[in-house]
């Protein structure tokens, strides 16, 4: 039997400080973009806690598979602990999504402001930036969907493990189904991370071409 989870989220990793700008459309866009970054702070916080819960559940799973079939009481106890942890993780996922949804709402305030940009090249860069961020949010929706599906399958797994006369082939079939779902999560996560990286690069390009003077400080 095998269950493998190997995925992580890349969050915005740059703090930006605006130096000496007024209330131009470019500056208004900057303010919305960086407020969106601020709103994603909750997203990163949930990610750290989700990773901790995943590690706890992985340890429980390893302990379960080392037990013999005559230790069903212990298996039931550990399985219930795993389900409790999964429920906590599910709540963290909801909070994570709320954070992303708030950031998306803030970011989309730039749409009307982009139309006010007079410089054609700056407007083109801003439009590309906007489109990329929209794709990033769409990618997160996909990631959130398949991740929640994996959570449902995990709960079903631990419920199955508590069945006294569980058939090995039924358990193996479910584990294979779960591993397929994990791969979907990994693929969706990769897409989200790639778009996050692309967006961060495009944002730097936009600030440069729009003559927005910022200082970059890498987050630790």
C-alpha positions as CSV (number, residue, x, y, z in Angstrom):
1,X,0.0,0.0,0.0
2,X,1.2,3.5,-0.7
3,X,-0.1,7.0,0.0
4,X,2.1,9.8,-1.1
5,X,1.5,13.5,-0.6
6,X,4.1,15.9,-2.1
7,X,2.7,19.3,-2.9
8,X,3.1,22.8,-1.6
9,X,1.9,26.3,-2.4
10,X,4.1,29.2,-3.4
11,X,2.8,32.4,-1.9
12,X,3.8,36.0,-2.7
13,X,7.3,36.3,-1.4
14,X,8.2,39.9,-1.8
15,X,7.5,43.0,0.3
16,X,7.3,46.1,-1.6
17,X,7.8,49.7,-0.4
18,X,6.5,52.6,-2.6
19,X,8.8,55.6,-2.8
20,X,7.5,59.1,-3.6
21,X,4.4,58.5,-5.9
22,X,1.1,60.4,-6.0
23,X,-2.4,59.3,-6.9
24,X,-1.9,58.5,-10.5
25,X,-3.6,55.4,-12.1
26,X,-0.3,53.6,-11.8
27,X,-0.1,54.3,-8.1
28,X,-3.8,53.3,-7.6
29,X,-3.0,50.0,-9.3
30,X,0.1,49.5,-7.1
31,X,-2.0,50.1,-4.0
32,X,-4.6,47.5,-5.0
33,X,-1.9,45.0,-5.9
34,X,-0.1,45.3,-2.7
35,X,-3.3,45.2,-0.6
36,X,-4.1,41.9,-2.4
37,X,-0.7,40.6,-1.2
38,X,-1.5,41.7,2.3
39,X,-4.8,39.9,2.2
40,X,-3.0,36.7,1.2
41,X,-1.1,36.7,4.5
42,X,-3.9,34.6,5.9
43,X,-3.5,32.2,3.0
44,X,0.1,31.6,3.9
45,X,-0.7,31.2,7.6
46,X,-3.2,28.5,6.8
47,X,-0.7,26.8,4.5
48,X,1.7,26.4,7.4
49,X,-0.9,24.9,9.7
50,X,-2.3,22.6,6.9
51,X,1.2,21.2,6.3
52,X,1.5,20.4,10.0
53,X,-1.8,18.5,10.0
54,X,-0.8,16.6,6.9
55,X,2.5,15.5,8.6
56,X,0.5,14.4,11.7
57,X,-1.9,12.4,9.5
58,X,1.0,10.8,7.6
59,X,2.6,9.7,10.8
60,X,-0.7,8.2,12.0
61,X,-1.1,6.3,8.7
62,X,2.4,4.8,9.0
63,X,1.6,3.7,12.5
64,X,-1.6,2.0,11.4
65,X,0.0,0.0,8.5
66,X,2.5,-1.4,11.0
67,X,-0.2,-2.8,13.2
68,X,-1.5,-6.4,12.8
69,X,-5.2,-7.2,12.0
70,X,-5.6,-8.4,15.6
71,X,-5.0,-4.9,16.8
72,X,-8.3,-3.5,15.4
73,X,-9.0,-1.5,18.6
74,X,-5.8,0.5,18.2
75,X,-6.4,0.9,14.5
76,X,-9.8,2.3,15.2
77,X,-8.4,4.7,17.7
78,X,-5.7,6.0,15.4
79,X,-8.1,6.2,12.5
80,X,-10.5,8.4,14.5
81,X,-7.5,10.6,15.4
82,X,-6.7,10.9,11.7
83,X,-10.4,11.8,10.9
84,X,-10.3,14.5,13.6
85,X,-7.2,16.0,12.1
86,X,-8.6,15.8,8.6
87,X,-11.7,17.8,9.8
88,X,-9.4,20.4,11.3
89,X,-7.5,20.6,8.0
90,X,-10.8,21.0,6.1
91,X,-11.6,24.1,8.2
92,X,-8.2,25.5,7.4
93,X,-8.8,25.0,3.7
94,X,-12.0,27.0,4.0
95,X,-10.1,29.8,5.7
96,X,-7.4,29.7,3.1
97,X,-10.0,30.0,0.3
98,X,-11.6,33.0,2.1
99,X,-8.3,34.7,2.1
100,X,-7.7,34.1,-1.6
101,X,-11.3,35.2,-2.4
102,X,-10.7,38.5,-0.5
103,X,-7.4,39.1,-2.3
104,X,-9.1,38.4,-5.7
105,X,-11.8,40.9,-4.9
106,X,-9.2,43.5,-4.1
107,X,-7.1,42.7,-7.1
108,X,-10.0,43.0,-9.5
109,X,-10.4,46.7,-8.5
110,X,-7.5,47.3,-10.8
111,X,-9.6,46.5,-13.9
112,X,-11.3,49.9,-14.1
113,X,-8.1,51.7,-13.3
114,X,-6.2,50.0,-16.0
115,X,-8.6,51.5,-18.5
116,X,-7.5,55.0,-17.3
117,X,-3.8,54.3,-18.2
118,X,-2.7,56.6,-21.0
119,X,0.5,55.0,-22.0
120,X,-0.2,52.2,-24.5
121,X,2.8,50.1,-23.4
122,X,2.0,50.5,-19.7
123,X,-1.6,49.5,-20.3
124,X,-0.6,46.5,-22.3
125,X,1.7,45.3,-19.5
126,X,-1.0,45.9,-16.9
127,X,-3.5,44.0,-18.9
128,X,-1.1,41.0,-19.2
129,X,-0.6,41.2,-15.5
130,X,-4.3,41.2,-14.8
131,X,-5.0,38.3,-17.1
132,X,-2.2,36.3,-15.5
133,X,-3.6,36.9,-12.0
134,X,-7.1,35.9,-13.1
135,X,-5.6,32.6,-14.5
136,X,-3.8,32.2,-11.1
137,X,-7.1,32.5,-9.2
138,X,-8.8,30.1,-11.6
139,X,-5.9,27.6,-11.0
140,X,-6.5,27.9,-7.3
141,X,-10.2,27.1,-7.7
142,X,-9.2,23.9,-9.5
143,X,-6.6,23.2,-6.8
144,X,-9.1,23.8,-4.0
145,X,-11.6,21.5,-5.7
146,X,-9.3,18.5,-6.1
147,X,-7.8,19.0,-2.7
148,X,-11.2,18.9,-1.1
149,X,-11.9,15.7,-3.1
150,X,-8.7,14.2,-1.7
151,X,-9.9,15.0,1.8
152,X,-13.1,13.2,1.3
153,X,-11.3,10.1,0.1
154,X,-8.9,10.3,3.0
155,X,-11.8,10.3,5.5
156,X,-13.4,7.3,3.6
157,X,-10.0,5.5,3.9
158,X,-9.9,5.8,7.7
159,X,-13.5,4.8,8.0
160,X,-12.8,1.7,6.0
161,X,-9.8,0.9,8.3
162,X,-12.2,0.6,11.2
163,X,-14.2,-2.2,9.5
164,X,-13.5,-5.6,11.1
165,X,-14.0,-7.7,8.0
166,X,-12.5,-5.2,5.5
167,X,-11.4,-7.0,2.3
168,X,-7.8,-6.3,1.2
169,X,-8.8,-5.8,-2.4
170,X,-11.3,-3.1,-1.4
171,X,-8.7,-1.3,0.7
172,X,-6.1,-1.5,-2.1
173,X,-8.6,-0.2,-4.7
174,X,-9.4,2.8,-2.5
175,X,-5.8,3.6,-1.9
176,X,-5.1,3.5,-5.6
177,X,-8.0,5.9,-6.1
178,X,-6.6,8.2,-3.5
179,X,-3.2,8.2,-5.0
180,X,-4.6,9.1,-8.4
181,X,-6.4,12.1,-6.7
182,X,-3.1,13.1,-5.0
183,X,-1.5,13.3,-8.4
184,X,-4.3,15.6,-9.6
185,X,-3.6,17.8,-6.6
186,X,0.1,17.9,-7.4
187,X,-0.6,18.8,-11.0
188,X,-3.0,21.5,-10.0
189,X,-0.6,22.8,-7.4
190,X,2.2,23.0,-9.9
191,X,0.0,25.0,-12.3
192,X,-0.9,27.4,-9.4
193,X,2.7,27.8,-8.4
194,X,3.9,28.4,-12.0
195,X,1.3,31.2,-12.4
196,X,2.3,32.7,-9.1
197,X,5.9,32.9,-10.2
198,X,4.9,34.3,-13.6
199,X,2.7,36.9,-11.9
200,X,5.4,38.1,-9.6
201,X,7.8,38.5,-12.5
202,X,5.2,40.4,-14.5
203,X,4.4,42.6,-11.6
204,X,8.1,43.7,-11.3
205,X,8.0,44.4,-15.0
206,X,4.9,46.5,-14.7
207,X,6.3,48.5,-11.8
208,X,9.5,49.1,-13.9
209,X,7.8,50.2,-17.1
210,X,5.2,52.3,-15.2
211,X,8.1,54.1,-13.4
212,X,6.8,53.1,-10.0
213,X,9.8,53.3,-7.6
214,X,9.7,50.4,-5.2
215,X,12.3,48.7,-3.0
216,X,12.2,44.9,-2.9
217,X,12.8,43.0,0.4
218,X,12.6,39.2,0.2
219,X,10.5,37.7,2.9
220,X,12.2,35.2,5.2
